[in-house]
Amino acid sequence: MATFSGQLNTNKVFATLFNMIISIQVFDAGVALNSEVYGSKKVDGTLFGDTKVYISTDALESYEWDGTDTPGSYNLLTIKRPPTPKQDEIVIDTYRQIPVTVDEYLTKQAFLDEGSFGSFNGVILSWLQVTKAVYEHTTYTANMLVSSQAKATSLGAIALGAPTTTLTDLDKGIWKAQELYRQIEDYMKELEEPSRAYNDHGFLRNYKFDDFDIIVPLGVLSSVKKLDVPFLYNADDKPVFKEVHWKYFGAINGSGATLTGTNSTVRALVEKTYTVSATDTHVFPGDLLPNLATYLADETYTATYSARPSIASDLTILVIHKQDFPIMSAFTVGTSFFNARRLDMNHYLTFGHNDVYDAHLGERALLKFTTTNVDAT
């Protein structure tokens, strides 16, 4: 479709007249996001600097008792304190503000009627909340997954290579899907036994399957659902995967650099504008940096995948406790200022949150699997 040039078409009958614009339609913001991965992790917060503290305690010890006062390793005067508790904290330390300027007079000249102009201004103002939603979605998802991939305890590598050379491509896919489910279920059931191995504090804990979200890159779940025949008939008995776009899996870049050549893997971890050869490119977390961009330490990550993977790819599967990575949101406030000289109005949306990258709680198990795909030859 051609871009409107601003010129009216000459009337076919009277060359001195011009056909009018009969209608103007303003599209809405057109962004609807799914917060399934981080929506349940939000906790209460209000002001800048607000802190939420999480205290973890450990199991006590038992001793042999023979029913007498015979001195043993302790007596009535012995102080037996519990193991030293450990604390984690999250702090609201990040604030953002979204500005936009609209007016009720000069811009109106470009519109046919009051209704279409009002619709335009309404859509512009709706972008305040939509932009906030985009920021939260990309920032929370990118930081949580990149942090998880770096900090998670590995439960092992799942070998999904076809065991024989006689399988067809379809049979290989079916075998990989079923084997993935089988091994994940076996590994996860081990967490039900009390252990100190799975949390950062080294405290005695056990976990249930339902305590976790199993997060896979987009492209894996469709492979499993379409190929694992038992899934079609007994879906309720299967581990529930949550798919997240594959671009959010990766490793943080701890030092700055300048990109060379065509960039296909270095993505933003923060919202920022990069300038290359006098051209500005604004990116949200998860977006590819422009070619030849220079970035600072800890503001980007190198993505694990440069294209959508499948179950036949070497994968990283994250197992994140549903109560891990709490997101403490501060107040959200909208304000405005009318400029009486220019007859326009500045609108602002201000909001805050904690550092999601560092929000992992030592109390909660943070785990991961990797898969390998070397078929028998």
N, C-alpha and C positions, 0 to 999 in steps of 0.2 A: 504494500500500500504506500502511495506517495505521501511525503510529508507536506502538510499544509504550508503554503508559501506566504499566506496573508493576502493574496490577490483574489479578487472576486472574478467570476466568469462573466464574459460579455453575453448579453441577452441575444438569443437567436433572431428575434424580430427587430428589436430596436438596438442598434449598435451603440447608441449613446447611453443605454441603461445597463445595469449590472445585476446579476442574480444575487439575491440576499442569502446569507447563511440561515437555514431554516431550523437548525437544532444544534445544541452543544451538549455533549455527554461527558461528564467527568468520571473517570474510573476511580473506584475506591482504592485503598492502600494495597489490597491484594496480597497480604502476607498473613498466614494463619499458621501458628507454630504449635508443636506438640511438646509439652514439658514433662512427658512421662518419666524421663530419667531423673530429673532434678526437682520436679514440682513438689514431691512429698518430703523433700529435705529442708524446706524452709522453716526457720524457727523465728521466734519473736525478737525484735530489736527496735530501737527508736532513734538514738542520737549518735553522733560521731564519737567514737571512742568507747561505745558500749561494749562490755565484755561478758561473755558467757563461759563459765568454767565447768569442766567435766572432771569428776573425781572417780578414779578406779581403785578398787581394793582387791586383795588377793585372799586365797583360802588360808585357813589356820592349819595347825598341826595337831595330830592326836598322839597320845603317849600310852604306854602300857600301864595298866592299873591293876593292883592285886587286892584292893579293898582294905588296905592297912595304911598307917601313917608312916610307913617305912620311907626314909628319905630316898628320893630318886633324883632325877634331873631338875626337880623344882619342888618347892614347898609352898605353904600358905602365904608366905611373905614374898615369894618370887614374883617379880613383875613380868608378865608375859604380854607384851604389846603385840597388836596385830602387825603384819608386814606393812612397811611404809607405803602409804597410798601414793599414787601418781596422778598428776593433773595435766589436762590439756585445756587450751583456751582458744576461743575465736573472738576476734575484735572487729568491730565495724571501723575500717580504716580507709575505705575507698568511696569517694563520692563522685558522681557524674552529673552534668547538667546539659540538657538538650535545649537549644534556643531556636526560635523561628520568628520571623517578622512577617506580619500580614497587614493589609490596610483595607479600608472600606470605601475608598474613593478613587485613587488613580488606577489601580489594577482593574477596577470595575469597568473602565472604558473598553476593555478587550472583550466584554461579554454582551450577549444579546439581551439578556433580561436579568432581573433580580434573582430568580430561582437558580439559574446556572451559575451565577457568581457566588451565591450563597453556598451552593454545592461544592464549588471549587475551594472556597475558604474552609468549609467543614472538613474536606478531605485533607487539606494541608495541616489543620490543627490535629486531626486524628493521627497524623504521623508522629506526634509527640509520644503517644502511648505505644504505637506500633514500633517506633525506633527503640524505645525502652525494652519492649518485648524481644526484639531482635538482639539487642545488646546482651540481655540476660541469657537468652537461649545460646548464643554463640560463646559468650564468656564462660558461663557455667559449664557448658558441655565440653568445650575445649580444655579448660583448666582441670576439670575433674578427671577426664580420661587420660590426658597426658601425664598428670600427676600420678594417677593410679598405675599406669604402665611402668612408671619409674620406681614406685614404692611397693608394689604388690609382691607378696611372697609366692614363688612359683610352686604350684602343686604337681608339676611335671609336664613332660611333653607327651602328647597323644599321637601315636603313630597311625596315620590314616592311609599309608601306602597300601595299595592292593596286594593281598597276600599271595596271589598266583597270577600267572600270565594268561590264564584261560578265561578270565572275566571279560565280558564285553564292556564298552564304555558305560552303558546303562547299569550293568551289574556292579561296576566299580562305584558309581555314584550311590547306589542303594547301600552297598557295603560300608562306604565312608560315612553316610548319614547315620546308619544304625550303630556303627562302632563309636562315633562321636558321642551319641547319647549314652551308650553303655558305659564308656569310660568316665564321662563326667559324673554320671550317677554314682558310680563306685567311689570316685574320689570324694564327692560331696558327702556321702554317707559316713566317711571316716571322721568328718568334723563333729559328728554326734558324740564321739568319745571325748571326755574331758582331757584337755591337753594344754600345754603352755606354748606350743609351737606356732600358733597361727595369729597371735596379736603382738604388737610392738612392745607392750609392757612385759611380756613373758608371764602373764598371770594365768591362773587355771580357768579355762573357759571351754564350753562346748557350744556348738551352733547347730541350728536346724537348716534344712534345705531352704525353707521358706524365708529365712532371715536375709537372703541375698537376692540381688539382681544379677543375672548372668547376661553380660553385655557382649554382643558380637557385632562386627562390622556389617553394614548393609551389603547384602548379596549372599550371606551365609544361610540365613533363615529360609529364604526361598529355595535354596538347594536342598535343605533338609526336608522341608514340607513336601516338596514335589517328588522326592526320591525315597523317603523313608515310609514304606507301605504301612507298617504298624502305626505310624503317627496318624494316619487317616482314620483309623478305627479306635485307637486308644490314646487320643491326644491328651487327655487329662492325666495320664500316667507319665507324661514326658516332662523333662525340665523345660521351664518357660524361658525362652530367650527374649531379650529386648534388643532390637536392632537400633544402632546409632550410625549415622553416616560415616562411611569409612575414612573421610578426610580428617576426623578428629582423633584418630589413633596415631601416636608418634612419640618422639623423644625431644625434650626441650633442648634448645641450643644455648649452652652455658656461656658462650663467648660471641662477640659480634663479628660480622664479616660483610663482604660485598659480593653479591651474587654474580656469577659469570654464566654466559650462555642463556639457554632457555630454562626457566625455573619450572619444575613440575612437582616439587616435594616440600619446599620451604614455605610454611604457612604461618600466619599471624597468630599470636597467643593473646594479644591485646588489640584494642581498637586504635588505629593510628593512620595518619596520612603520610605516605612515602612520596618523595619528590625525586624523579629521575629525568634528567635533561629538561628541566623546567616544567615537567608534566606531573601534576599531583594525582595520586591514586589513593583513594580512601578504602581501607580494608577493615572488616570485622574479624574477630577470631575465627580461624578456620579457612579464611580466604588465602589464596596464593599471593605471595608478594610479587610485585612487578619485576620483570627482568632487570638486572643490574642494580637493584635496590641495595642500599646499605642499611643494615639493621644492628641493633644493640644487643648486648647479652640478655638472655632470659625474656625476650619479648617475641620470640618465634620458636617454632619447633619443626623438626624434619619429619614429615608424615611417613608412616610405615608403608602406605600404599599410594601409588600414583594413579590407580584406576580401581574400579569396583572389584573386589576379590570374590571368590566362590569357595565352596568347601574343598575344592581341589588345590587351593592356595595354602601356603604356610601362614597360619593365623595366630593372632593373639586374642584370647578370650578372657575378659575381665570378670571377676566375681566380686562385686562390691556390696557390702552390708547396706541394707536399706536405711539404716540410721547413721551411716558414715557420711562424711563431707557435708555437715550441716551448713546451710546458707542463711546467714542472719541479715535480713533486709532492714534498712533504716526507714525512716519516714519517706514518703513520696509526696512532694508538694508542687503544685502548679501556681505560678505567679505571672504577672503581666505588668507592662509599663507603657502608657500611651504618650507618644511624642506629639505635643500640640503644634509644633512647627511643621513637621513632615506629615502629620495626620496618619501615622501608622502606629502599630502596636507590636511591641516585643513580648513574646510568650516564652516562658521558661518552665521546664520540668526538671526537678532536682531529686535525686535519689541516691542511696548508698547501700553498701554491702561489705561483707568481710572478704578476705583474700581466699578465694576458693581453692587455689593451687595448694595452699598450706592448711587446708581444713580437714585433712585426714585425722581421725581420732585413733590413738594408740589402743583404745579399748576394743575397737572393732577389727575383725579380721578383714584384710584386704588381700585378695588372692588373684592368681591368673593361671591360665593354661596356655601352652603353645601347641601347635600341631605341625607335624611334618608329613610330607606327601611323596615319599620315594616308593614307587611301585616296584614289585618284584620283576626281575628280568630273567 
